[in-house]
Amino acid sequence: MNAPDSNATTRISLQALIRLQADARALKLPSARPARARQAGLQRSAQRGRGMAFSEVRLYQPGDDIRSIDWRVTARRQAPHTKLYEEERERPVLLLCDLGPTLFFASTGAFKQVRCAQLASILAWLALSAGDQVGGIVFNGNTLTVQRPARRKKSVLRLLDTLASQQRTSVDSSATETTLDTALSEARRVAHTGSRIFIISDFLNISENTPSLLGALARHNSVSALRVVDPLEQALPKSGRFAVAGAEGPVWFDASNRSFQQAWHQRITLHEATLEECFRLSGVGATSISTREAPATSLKSMLGPGGRIG
């Protein structure tokens, strides 16, 4: 793995994101199942096969698989027609990366916005090396940038440049124009059926609409949620004073205060239950990644046999 970038605690540069290509070589993105059969005759093309993504309907030709016949079109046009599909190995991979106000924070390791950008970058390099199309939706509360999937290194570099430029330099909790729900709605418009979608966020700002938006996206695509969390968001220190960055400067808390500890614990418990129900209703699998861990190490521990993220 690459040595940590000493300047990447609160913000990470484009050059550092590009260097993560080396980390990606040790990992393997979930691969598409091989095509069950190639079209025979005139259709022996690398761009056709029995994949997931529908391509077109054309007249039946000798050697076509009869299981691919579109009987409705055949009946309507009184001539046999065959469905063609795009090869699964050119599957679109869409990365939704949250760089919103709550991501400008960490009590240890690197800021959550840095971890999100690193995770998205590694997954982008992995997808490119697997021959997949790479695209992304990057949103930071003020701006939402959409990049449609493409199978070019230039496309990955453009995505990484967006990740580098849209990171925050200060706290601005008033920025709420582009939320997770906005990005999910945009993803439904951009994603092709059968896409591999990664949603990288802290999921602190989910709404009552988030489960249905996630579920609609997962209905026709393979969706994974990568949740970036900070240890302080899971449990407070048992004693002592600590500061959290606020819009107008540090906000100090006393962890020895029993009432404060109870209120904090109740809030965490409620959010965890709400988020768990959100993922359950939507059918989306979620994995938590700590700000204290190097993203490449976290991804490596999650990749099982065949490179499938659990």
Phi, psi and chi 1 to 4 in degrees:
 res  aa     phi    psi   chi1   chi2   chi3   chi4
   1 MET       -  153.4  -56.2  -63.1  174.0      -
   2 ASN   -70.2  150.0  -74.8  -23.1      -      -
   3 ALA   -66.7  146.3      -      -      -      -
   4 PRO   -58.6  144.0  -20.4   31.6      -      -
   5 ASP   -81.4  117.2 -172.0  -27.3      -      -
   6 SER   -62.8  -20.3   59.4      -      -      -
   7 ASN   -98.5    8.3  -62.9  -40.7      -      -
   8 ALA  -104.5   27.5      -      -      -      -
   9 THR   -74.9  -45.7  -58.0      -      -      -
  10 THR  -105.8  -21.9   61.8      -      -      -
  11 ARG  -155.0  144.9 -172.5  178.0  168.0   88.0
  12 ILE  -122.8  140.4 -171.4  167.4      -      -
  13 SER   -84.5  165.3   67.1      -      -      -
  14 LEU   -61.6  -41.0  171.9   60.6      -      -
  15 GLN   -61.6  -39.6  -69.0   72.0   24.3      -
  16 ALA   -68.1  -36.5      -      -      -      -
  17 LEU   -67.3  -36.8  -65.7  176.8      -      -
  18 ILE   -65.7  -38.2  -67.6  173.8      -      -
  19 ARG   -66.1  -16.7  -72.3 -162.5  -63.4  -89.4
  20 LEU   -69.3   -7.9  -71.1  173.2      -      -
  21 GLN   -58.7  -32.5 -175.4  177.0   13.2      -
  22 ALA   -66.3  -39.6      -      -      -      -
  23 ASP   -65.3  -33.9  -72.3   -9.3      -      -
  24 ALA   -67.4  -23.6      -      -      -      -
  25 ARG   -64.1  -24.7  -64.4 -168.1 -174.3  110.4
  26 ALA   -88.0   -3.9      -      -      -      -
  27 LEU  -115.5  163.6  -55.3  172.7      -      -
  28 LYS  -137.1  122.0 -176.7 -179.6  179.2 -177.3
  29 LEU   -70.4  146.2 -164.6   65.8      -      -
  30 PRO   -50.1  123.6  -28.5   35.0      -      -
  31 SER   -94.0  150.5   57.1      -      -      -
  32 ALA   -71.9  151.4      -      -      -      -
  33 ARG   -66.7  144.0  -65.8 -172.8  -57.4  -86.3
  34 PRO   -65.7  150.1   22.4  -32.6      -      -
  35 ALA   -60.4  139.7      -      -      -      -
  36 ARG   -71.9  -27.5  -67.9  165.2   61.4 -177.0
  37 ALA  -162.4  149.6      -      -      -      -
  38 ARG   -91.4  147.8  -68.2  -78.6 -175.5   93.5
  39 GLN   -66.9  134.9  -63.9  -70.5  -14.0      -
  40 ALA   -85.3  176.3      -      -      -      -
  41 GLY    66.9 -130.6      -      -      -      -
  42 LEU   -75.6   -7.2  -62.7  177.5      -      -
  43 GLN  -103.2   21.9  -66.6  -59.0  -47.2      -
  44 ARG   -78.5   77.5  -70.0 -175.5   63.3   86.8
  45 SER  -122.4  147.4  165.9      -      -      -
  46 ALA   -68.5  -14.0      -      -      -      -
  47 GLN   -97.6    7.9  -56.4  -58.6  -41.7      -
  48 ARG  -132.6  151.3  -66.6  -70.3 -176.2  -92.7
  49 GLY   173.2 -179.1      -      -      -      -
  50 ARG   -89.9   66.4  -68.5 -173.9   55.2   79.9
  51 GLY   -95.1 -161.3      -      -      -      -
  52 MET   -90.7  -34.6  -69.0  -66.5  -67.4      -
  53 ALA   -89.8  120.4      -      -      -      -
  54 PHE   -67.3  137.9  172.2   75.0      -      -
  55 SER  -110.0  -60.1  175.8      -      -      -
  56 GLU  -166.1  171.7   61.3  178.4  -53.0      -
  57 VAL  -118.3  133.6  174.9      -      -      -
  58 ARG  -140.9  170.4   61.0  144.7  170.3   78.9
  59 LEU   -58.8  140.8  -78.8  168.2      -      -
  60 TYR   -61.4  138.6  176.6   86.0      -      -
  61 GLN  -126.1  148.9  -64.5 -179.8    6.3      -
  62 PRO   -53.9  130.9  -26.5   35.3      -      -
  63 GLY   101.7  -13.6      -      -      -      -
  64 ASP   -66.8  147.5  -75.5   -9.8      -      -
  65 ASP   -70.8  124.1 -168.7  -26.6      -      -
  66 ILE   -66.1  -20.1   61.1  173.0      -      -
  67 ARG   -68.6  -15.1  -67.1  174.5  -63.2  179.7
  68 SER   -95.4    2.9  -62.9      -      -      -
  69 ILE   -66.3  132.3  -69.2  178.4      -      -
  70 ASP   -91.5  101.6 -171.6  -38.1      -      -
  71 TRP   -70.7  -29.5  -64.2  107.4      -      -
  72 ARG   -66.9  -47.2  -69.5 -173.9  179.1 -179.1
  73 VAL   -66.3  -38.4  175.9      -      -      -
  74 THR   -59.8  -44.7  -64.1      -      -      -
  75 ALA   -68.1  -38.5      -      -      -      -
  76 ARG   -70.5  -36.9 -173.7  167.7   64.1 -111.1
  77 ARG  -100.9   -1.8  -61.3 -176.0 -179.6  178.5
  78 GLN    57.4   35.2  -64.3  -62.2  -59.0      -
  79 ALA  -156.8  138.9      -      -      -      -
  80 PRO   -64.5  132.2   21.1  -31.0      -      -
  81 HIS  -125.7  147.6  -79.3   69.5      -      -
  82 THR  -117.6  140.3  -57.0      -      -      -
  83 LYS   -84.3  138.0  -68.2 -179.9 -179.9  179.1
  84 LEU  -115.3  148.1  -62.2 -178.1      -      -
  85 TYR  -127.2  149.4  -63.1   83.3      -      -
  86 GLU   -73.1  143.3  -67.8  -66.5  -18.6      -
  87 GLU   -60.9  132.4 -165.5   79.1   53.9      -
  88 GLU   -63.0  -24.8  -80.2 -171.2  -33.1      -
  89 ARG   -69.6   -8.0   61.5 -168.6  175.7   92.1
  90 GLU  -108.7   40.0  -66.5 -172.0    4.6      -
  91 ARG   -67.2  136.6  166.5 -166.8   55.2 -176.8
  92 PRO   -73.0  137.4  -14.5   29.0      -      -
  93 VAL  -116.6  122.9  173.1      -      -      -
  94 LEU  -116.6  127.0 -170.8   65.2      -      -
  95 LEU  -111.4  116.1  -55.4  166.9      -      -
  96 LEU   -97.3  116.1  -85.0   66.9      -      -
  97 CYS  -119.5  118.3 -171.2      -      -      -
  98 ASP   -89.7  121.6 -173.2   -5.3      -      -
  99 LEU  -123.5   32.7  -60.0  176.7      -      -
 100 GLY   -71.0  179.5      -      -      -      -
 101 PRO   -54.5  -38.0  -26.0   34.6      -      -
 102 THR   -71.8  -13.0   60.3      -      -      -
 103 LEU   -84.3   -9.4  -78.7  -62.5      -      -
 104 PHE   -87.8   66.4 -168.2   74.2      -      -
 105 PHE  -166.5  148.3  167.8   76.9      -      -
 106 ALA  -173.0  146.0      -      -      -      -
 107 SER  -101.2  -14.4   64.5      -      -      -
 108 THR  -154.8  158.5 -174.6      -      -      -
 109 GLY    70.3 -130.6      -      -      -      -
 110 ALA  -115.9  159.3      -      -      -      -
 111 PHE   -56.9  152.1  -88.3   31.8      -      -
 112 LYS   -61.0  -33.7  -69.6 -170.6  -72.8 -177.2
 113 GLN   -65.3  -32.7   70.3  171.3    4.5      -
 114 VAL   -67.9  -46.2  171.6      -      -      -
 115 ARG   -62.1  -40.3  -65.5  -54.8 -171.7 -146.5
 116 CYS   -62.7  -44.8  -76.2      -      -      -
 117 ALA   -64.6  -38.9      -      -      -      -
 118 GLN   -65.7  -44.6  -69.9  171.7  -38.7      -
 119 LEU   -61.1  -45.4  -73.1  165.4      -      -
 120 ALA   -62.9  -39.6      -      -      -      -
 121 SER   -65.4  -46.4  -61.1      -      -      -
 122 ILE   -62.2  -43.9  -66.6  172.8      -      -
 123 LEU   -64.7  -34.8  -70.8  169.7      -      -
 124 ALA   -65.1  -44.3      -      -      -      -
 125 TRP   -64.5  -39.0  -73.8  122.0      -      -
 126 LEU   -63.1  -44.3  -74.7  167.4      -      -
 127 ALA   -63.4  -42.3      -      -      -      -
 128 LEU   -62.8  -43.6 -177.3   67.9      -      -
 129 SER   -67.1  -24.3   66.6      -      -      -
 130 ALA   -85.0   -0.9      -      -      -      -
 131 GLY    83.9   13.7      -      -      -      -
 132 ASP   -88.8  162.4  -69.1  -34.7      -      -
 133 GLN   -82.5  139.2  -57.7  170.6   24.0      -
 134 VAL  -120.3  131.0 -176.0      -      -      -
 135 GLY  -145.4  174.5      -      -      -      -
 136 GLY  -161.2  160.7      -      -      -      -
 137 ILE  -127.5  114.6  -62.8  176.8      -      -
 138 VAL  -112.4  128.4 -177.6      -      -      -
 139 PHE  -139.4  141.1   54.1  104.8      -      -
 140 ASN  -132.6   18.3   66.7    0.6      -      -
 141 GLY    97.6  -32.4      -      -      -      -
 142 ASN  -108.9  -36.4  -68.1  -40.7      -      -
 143 THR  -129.1  142.3  -55.4      -      -      -
 144 LEU  -127.5  121.0 -176.7  145.1      -      -
 145 THR  -113.9  128.5  -58.2      -      -      -
 146 VAL  -110.8  129.5  177.2      -      -      -
 147 GLN  -127.6  114.5 -177.1  176.6  -42.8      -
 148 ARG   -69.6  147.6  -67.9 -177.6  177.2  -85.2
 149 PRO   -60.2  137.8  -25.8   36.3      -      -
 150 ALA  -149.6  151.7      -      -      -      -
 151 ARG  -101.1   69.3 -168.7  158.0   60.6   94.3
 152 ARG  -144.7  145.4  -62.4 -171.8  -59.5  -90.1
 153 LYS   -63.1  -34.3 -175.9  175.2 -178.4  178.8
 154 LYS   -60.6  -34.5 -176.6 -177.0  -63.0 -174.5
 155 SER   -65.9  -41.5  178.1      -      -      -
 156 VAL   -64.9  -43.6  170.8      -      -      -
 157 LEU   -63.3  -37.1  -67.3  175.0      -      -
 158 ARG   -66.2  -39.5 -172.1  163.0   66.8 -111.0
 159 LEU   -63.9  -43.4  176.3   60.7      -      -
 160 LEU   -63.6  -36.7  -92.9   53.6      -      -
 161 ASP   -63.7  -39.1 -176.5   59.7      -      -
 162 THR   -64.8  -42.4  -58.8      -      -      -
 163 LEU   -61.4  -39.0  -70.1  169.0      -      -
 164 ALA   -71.0  -41.5      -      -      -      -
 165 SER   -79.0  -24.5   63.4      -      -      -
 166 GLN   -94.2    3.2  -71.4 -163.8   15.1      -
 167 GLN   -70.2  154.0  -68.4  170.1   68.5      -
 168 ARG   -85.8  155.9  -65.2  175.6  169.2  -84.6
 169 THR  -115.2   -8.8   56.7      -      -      -
 170 SER  -157.1  167.2   62.3      -      -      -
 171 VAL   -79.4  133.9  176.3      -      -      -
 172 ASP  -146.8   84.6  179.0   11.9      -      -
 173 SER   -72.6   -7.6   57.5      -      -      -
 174 SER   -83.6  -10.9   64.0      -      -      -
 175 ALA   -78.1  105.9      -      -      -      -
 176 THR  -136.3   19.0   56.9      -      -      -
 177 GLU   -73.5  -36.1  -65.0  179.5    9.0      -
 178 THR  -117.0  103.3   57.9      -      -      -
 179 THR  -102.8  177.7   62.7      -      -      -
 180 LEU   -59.1  -41.5  175.1   61.8      -      -
 181 ASP   -62.0  -38.6  -74.9   -3.3      -      -
 182 THR   -61.9  -43.7  -53.2      -      -      -
 183 ALA   -65.9  -39.7      -      -      -      -
 184 LEU   -65.4  -39.4  -67.8  173.2      -      -
 185 SER   -63.9  -40.5  -62.1      -      -      -
 186 GLU   -67.1  -36.6 -170.1   66.0   19.4      -
 187 ALA   -63.2  -36.3      -      -      -      -
 188 ARG   -61.8  -33.6  -72.2 -170.3   63.1 -169.7
 189 ARG   -76.4  -34.7 -174.0 -177.2   68.5   82.5
 190 VAL   -87.3  -38.9  174.0      -      -      -
 191 ALA   -71.0  135.1      -      -      -      -
 192 HIS   -84.6  150.5  -65.3  -71.1      -      -
 193 THR   -55.7  134.0  -62.0      -      -      -
 194 GLY    89.6    8.9      -      -      -      -
 195 SER   -72.2  155.8  -66.0      -      -      -
 196 ARG  -100.6  118.0 -174.3   72.5  172.1   97.0
 197 ILE  -120.7  129.9  -59.2  175.2      -      -
 198 PHE  -114.9  126.8  -66.8   91.5      -      -
 199 ILE  -108.2  114.3  -55.7  169.2      -      -
 200 ILE  -111.8  111.0  -49.5  168.1      -      -
 201 SER  -161.6  170.5  172.9      -      -      -
 202 ASP   -92.2   -9.5   59.5    4.2      -      -
 203 PHE    54.5   33.3  -66.2   93.2      -      -
 204 LEU   -81.5  -20.8  -73.7 -178.3      -      -
 205 ASN  -114.2   43.2  -67.5  -40.1      -      -
 206 ILE   -73.2  157.6   61.0  173.0      -      -
 207 SER  -126.5 -178.7   73.1      -      -      -
 208 GLU   -67.8  -16.7   59.9 -177.8   12.8      -
 209 ASN   -89.6  -15.1  -63.2  -39.0      -      -
 210 THR   -59.6  -44.2  -53.9      -      -      -
 211 PRO   -58.3  -42.9  -26.1   35.5      -      -
 212 SER   -70.0  -35.4   60.1      -      -      -
 213 LEU   -67.9  -42.2  -69.6  169.6      -      -
 214 LEU   -64.2  -44.3  -86.7  173.4      -      -
 215 GLY   -62.3  -40.8      -      -      -      -
 216 ALA   -64.2  -36.4      -      -      -      -
 217 LEU   -71.3  -37.4 -164.7   60.9      -      -
 218 ALA   -78.8  -13.7      -      -      -      -
 219 ARG   -63.6  -35.0 -164.9  166.7  -63.0  126.0
 220 HIS  -123.3   11.0  -56.6  -67.3      -      -
 221 ASN  -140.5  164.9  -56.2  -75.9      -      -
 222 SER   -95.0  112.9  177.3      -      -      -
 223 VAL  -117.8  132.9 -179.3      -      -      -
 224 SER  -126.3  138.2  -67.0      -      -      -
 225 ALA  -104.4  124.4      -      -      -      -
 226 LEU  -107.6  108.5  -58.2 -175.4      -      -
 227 ARG   -98.4  117.3 -179.6 -170.7  176.3 -162.4
 228 VAL   -91.5  122.3  177.9      -      -      -
 229 VAL  -128.1  153.1  -63.0      -      -      -
 230 ASP  -108.0  141.5 -174.9   85.8      -      -
 231 PRO   -53.4  -32.9  -27.9   35.6      -      -
 232 LEU   -66.8  -24.0 -167.4   62.3      -      -
 233 GLU   -79.1  -12.7  -64.1  168.9  -23.9      -
 234 GLN   -97.8  -35.8  -55.7  -63.9  -54.9      -
 235 ALA  -160.1  140.7      -      -      -      -
 236 LEU   -84.3  158.8  -68.6  178.0      -      -
 237 PRO   -60.6  151.0  -19.7   30.6      -      -
 238 LYS   -73.3  -20.9  -65.5 -172.4 -179.9  -60.7
 239 SER  -158.6  167.9   62.5      -      -      -
 240 GLY    96.7  167.7      -      -      -      -
 241 ARG  -101.7  144.0  -61.2 -179.6   74.1 -124.7
 242 PHE  -144.2  159.7   63.2   92.9      -      -
 243 ALA  -117.7  145.5      -      -      -      -
 244 VAL  -123.9  136.4  173.8      -      -      -
 245 ALA   -63.7  134.1      -      -      -      -
 246 GLY  -123.9  174.3      -      -      -      -
 247 ALA   -62.2  -29.2      -      -      -      -
 248 GLU  -114.5   21.2  -61.2  179.3   -1.5      -
 249 GLY   121.2 -177.2      -      -      -      -
 250 PRO   -63.2  141.4  -19.5   31.7      -      -
 251 VAL  -113.5  123.6  178.9      -      -      -
 252 TRP   -96.0  142.0  -73.8   88.9      -      -
 253 PHE  -129.9  153.0  -63.1   94.0      -      -
 254 ASP  -110.2  107.1 -175.7   -0.7      -      -
 255 ALA   -69.2  -14.7      -      -      -      -
 256 SER   -78.1  -12.6  -57.3      -      -      -
 257 ASN   -74.8  115.6 -174.5  -55.8      -      -
 258 ARG   -63.0  -41.4 -175.5 -177.4  -63.7  -89.0
 259 SER   -62.7  -41.1  -62.8      -      -      -
 260 PHE   -64.7  -42.2  176.4   68.4      -      -
 261 GLN   -59.4  -44.2  -76.9  -85.1    4.0      -
 262 GLN   -65.2  -44.1  -68.7  176.3  -17.0      -
 263 ALA   -62.8  -42.1      -      -      -      -
 264 TRP   -62.4  -45.5 -172.9  -82.9      -      -
 265 HIS   -63.0  -41.7  178.0   72.1      -      -
 266 GLN   -63.4  -40.6  -70.5  174.3   -3.5      -
 267 ARG   -66.4  -42.2 -177.6  171.9 -178.1  176.9
 268 ILE   -63.5  -45.3  -69.7  173.7      -      -
 269 THR   -60.8  -42.6  -58.5      -      -      -
 270 LEU   -64.5  -44.9  176.3   60.3      -      -
 271 HIS   -66.0  -40.9  177.6   70.4      -      -
 272 GLU   -61.7  -41.8  -69.7  -65.2  -37.3      -
 273 ALA   -65.8  -41.5      -      -      -      -
 274 THR   -64.2  -42.6  -57.8      -      -      -
 275 LEU   -68.7  -40.5 -169.2   55.6      -      -
 276 GLU   -61.5  -40.2 -177.5  178.0  -11.6      -
 277 GLU   -67.9  -36.3 -179.0   68.8    0.9      -
 278 CYS   -59.8  -47.6  172.4      -      -      -
 279 PHE   -69.5  -34.1  -70.0  137.0      -      -
 280 ARG   -66.1  -46.8 -173.6 -170.2   69.1   80.5
 281 LEU   -65.6  -36.1  -69.5  173.5      -      -
 282 SER   -84.1  -16.8   62.6      -      -      -
 283 GLY    74.1   23.3      -      -      -      -
 284 VAL  -100.9  129.7  170.5      -      -      -
 285 GLY   -78.8  138.8      -      -      -      -
 286 ALA  -126.7  144.5      -      -      -      -
 287 THR  -131.3  135.3  -58.3      -      -      -
 288 SER   -94.7  139.1  -66.7      -      -      -
 289 ILE  -128.9  126.6  -64.1  174.7      -      -
 290 SER   -83.3  149.3  174.8      -      -      -
 291 THR   -66.0  -19.6   55.3      -      -      -
 292 ARG   -80.8  -11.6   64.4  158.5   56.7  102.2
 293 GLU  -101.3  144.6  -62.1  174.5  -21.8      -
 294 ALA   -68.9  129.7      -      -      -      -
 295 PRO   -55.5  -39.0  -27.5   36.0      -      -
 296 ALA   -62.9  -38.3      -      -      -      -
 297 THR   -66.1  -41.8  -57.6      -      -      -
 298 SER   -63.5  -44.1  -58.6      -      -      -
 299 LEU   -65.9  -39.0  -73.3  174.9      -      -
 300 LYS   -62.2  -39.1 -175.2  175.0 -177.3  179.1
 301 SER   -70.0  -21.1   65.8      -      -      -
 302 MET   -91.1  -16.9  -69.5 -173.5  -62.9      -
 303 LEU   -80.6  117.8  -70.1  172.5      -      -
 304 GLY   -97.0 -165.9      -      -      -      -
 305 PRO   -55.6  132.8  -25.4   35.1      -      -
 306 GLY    79.7    4.8      -      -      -      -
 307 GLY    75.5   25.0      -      -      -      -
 308 ARG   -89.6  126.9 -174.8  174.5 -178.5   80.7
 309 ILE   -80.8  127.7  -70.4 -177.6      -      -
 310 GLY   -84.4      -      -      -      -      -
